[in-house]
Amino acid sequence: MKVISQNTAFGGMQGVYAHDSTACKGEMTFAVFVPPQAITEPRPVLWYLSGLTCTHANVMEKGEYRRMASELGLIIVCPDTSPRGADVPDELANWQMGKGAGFYLDATEKPWDEHYRMYSYITEELPALVGQHFRVDMSRQGIFGHSMGGHGAMTVALKDPERFKSCSAFAPIVAPSSADWSVGAFEKYLGPDKTAWRKHDACALVEDGARFPEFLIDQGKADSFLENGLRPWLFEEAVKGTGIGLTLRMHERYDHSYYFISTFMDDHLRWHAERLG
């Protein structure tokens, strides 16, 4: 692991790091904020998954999480959204596919299957690395994210409820198997058989029996992607009668941007802190 940058903030340390990834077969970059409490004791860790076209830097620079994370004693890890590098397949004219659009799954179709293994990266390889180099209490993990990253957070939590104690999302893609901006990527990454898509679709996972105690979702009503891409009401319908708790908050005038995310970031960090202990 190499250090790209380290900066003191709110008594803690915001770092950016890179390492050679076995899962993605190339160098991957990620950010970690370590609160001051971690100087003396292991702290809970919260994984933040970013949306389409983003890197680790978007939330790090615009998410405004450090003050509250420092107050609550939360370690925040922000991975990249896809593999990078000159030899990594991409679709330069398509922002919904390729670099910046890994969808937090392991691709099975060529040429994507060699590098696009983001599910394995964020659930296995990166946690092992973070656990080795930072003072993290791995018995207290939460996960959240935005848009494509909200999709990733919810599906990861539904598939591993023993590991994750909390999950929330900003404007998540709750049913990517049928959403305009994810169907094309799913077909290219996973092939035409839609049964293979279901384990990467929060609504389908719930329909197929996956369970998680509760979710917090914030969604802006002025989000231009709301009707065709996000559709949180589908998840609201999916969890009815399942025992899964859902707090869905719809906000007038808020859009899909980091102005929206930063407004409600403190609420999400408090939500996680209450459940991580």
Backbone hydrogen bonds, N-H to C=O, Kabsch-Sander energy under -0.5 kcal/mol:
donor,donor_aa,acceptor,acceptor_aa,energy
2,K,18,A,-3.0
4,I,2,K,-0.5
4,I,16,V,-2.9
5,S,16,V,-1.6
7,N,14,Q,-2.5
9,A,12,G,-2.0
12,G,9,A,-2.5
13,M,34,V,-2.5
14,Q,7,N,-3.3
15,G,13,M,-0.7
15,G,32,V,-3.0
16,V,5,S,-2.5
17,Y,30,F,-3.1
18,A,2,K,-2.1
19,H,28,M,-2.0
21,S,19,H,-0.7
21,S,26,G,-3.0
25,K,21,S,-0.6
26,G,21,S,-1.2
28,M,19,H,-2.8
30,F,17,Y,-2.5
31,A,78,C,-2.2
32,V,15,G,-2.3
33,F,76,I,-2.7
34,V,13,M,-2.6
34,V,32,V,-0.6
38,A,35,P,-1.5
39,I,36,P,-1.7
40,T,37,Q,-1.4
41,E,37,Q,-1.4
43,R,135,R,-1.8
45,V,140,R,-2.2
46,L,75,I,-3.2
47,W,142,G,-2.6
48,Y,46,L,-0.5
48,Y,77,V,-3.0
49,L,47,W,-0.5
49,L,144,F,-2.4
50,S,48,Y,-0.5
53,T,100,G,-1.9
54,C,51,G,-1.9
58,N,55,T,-0.7
60,M,56,H,-1.1
61,E,57,A,-2.5
62,K,58,N,-2.2
63,G,59,V,-2.4
69,A,65,Y,-2.5
70,S,66,R,-2.5
71,E,67,R,-1.9
72,L,68,M,-2.6
73,G,69,A,-1.3
74,L,69,A,-2.4
75,I,44,P,-2.7
76,I,33,F,-1.9
77,V,46,L,-2.4
77,V,75,I,-0.5
78,C,31,A,-3.0
80,D,29,T,-0.7
81,T,54,C,-0.5
88,V,85,G,-1.5
91,E,97,M,-0.6
94,N,91,E,-2.0
95,W,93,A,-0.5
97,M,94,N,-1.3
98,G,101,A,-0.6
101,A,98,G,-2.5
102,G,81,T,-1.5
105,L,102,G,-1.2
107,A,105,L,-0.7
107,A,116,Y,-3.2
108,T,189,Y,-2.9
109,E,189,Y,-1.8
112,W,109,E,-0.8
113,D,109,E,-1.5
114,E,111,P,-0.6
115,H,112,W,-0.6
116,Y,112,W,-2.5
117,R,115,H,-2.0
118,M,105,L,-1.4
121,Y,117,R,-1.8
122,I,118,M,-2.7
123,T,119,Y,-1.8
124,E,120,S,-1.8
125,E,120,S,-1.7
126,L,121,Y,-3.1
128,A,124,E,-1.7
129,L,125,E,-1.9
130,V,126,L,-3.0
131,G,127,P,-2.7
132,Q,128,A,-1.2
133,H,129,L,-1.7
134,F,130,V,-2.2
136,V,134,F,-2.0
137,D,43,R,-2.9
138,M,136,V,-1.0
140,R,137,D,-2.0
141,Q,163,R,-0.6
142,G,45,V,-2.2
143,I,166,S,-1.8
144,F,47,W,-3.0
145,G,168,S,-0.7
146,H,49,L,-2.0
147,S,170,F,-2.5
149,G,146,H,-2.8
151,H,147,S,-2.3
152,G,148,M,-2.2
153,A,149,G,-2.8
154,M,150,G,-2.4
155,T,151,H,-2.3
156,V,152,G,-2.5
157,A,153,A,-2.3
158,L,154,M,-2.3
159,K,155,T,-1.6
160,D,156,V,-0.9
160,D,157,A,-0.7
163,R,160,D,-0.7
164,F,160,D,-1.9
165,K,141,Q,-3.2
166,S,141,Q,-0.7
168,S,143,I,-1.5
169,A,216,L,-2.4
170,F,145,G,-2.8
171,A,169,A,-0.6
171,A,218,D,-3.1
173,I,147,S,-1.5
174,V,172,P,-1.1
174,V,230,L,-1.3
178,S,175,A,-1.9
179,A,175,A,-0.7
180,D,228,N,-1.8
182,S,179,A,-1.6
183,V,179,A,-1.9
186,F,182,S,-2.6
187,E,183,V,-2.3
188,K,184,G,-1.8
189,Y,185,A,-2.9
190,L,186,F,-3.0
191,G,187,E,-1.5
194,K,192,P,-0.9
196,A,193,D,-1.5
197,W,194,K,-0.7
198,R,194,K,-0.7
198,R,195,T,-0.6
200,H,197,W,-2.1
201,D,198,R,-1.4
203,C,174,V,-1.9
205,L,201,D,-2.8
206,V,202,A,-2.0
207,E,203,C,-2.3
208,D,204,A,-2.0
209,G,206,V,-1.6
210,A,205,L,-2.9
215,F,245,G,-2.0
216,L,167,C,-1.0
217,I,247,T,-3.0
218,D,169,A,-2.1
219,Q,249,R,-2.5
221,K,251,H,-3.4
222,A,251,H,-0.5
222,A,254,Y,-1.9
223,D,220,G,-1.1
226,L,223,D,-1.6
229,G,225,F,-2.2
230,L,225,F,-1.8
231,R,226,L,-2.2
234,L,231,R,-2.1
235,F,231,R,-0.5
235,F,232,P,-0.6
236,E,232,P,-2.0
237,E,233,W,-2.0
238,A,234,L,-2.0
239,V,235,F,-2.0
240,K,237,E,-0.8
242,T,239,V,-2.2
244,I,239,V,-0.5
245,G,213,P,-3.0
247,T,215,F,-2.7
248,L,246,L,-0.7
249,R,217,I,-2.8
249,R,247,T,-0.6
250,M,248,L,-0.6
251,H,219,Q,-2.9
252,E,250,M,-0.5
254,Y,251,H,-0.9
260,F,257,S,-0.6
261,I,257,S,-1.7
262,S,258,Y,-2.5
263,T,259,Y,-1.1
264,F,260,F,-1.2
264,F,261,I,-0.6
265,M,261,I,-0.7
268,H,264,F,-1.8
269,L,265,M,-2.4
270,R,266,D,-2.5
271,W,267,D,-2.2
272,H,268,H,-2.4
273,A,269,L,-2.6
274,E,270,R,-2.4
275,R,271,W,-1.1
276,L,272,H,-2.3
277,G,273,A,-1.6
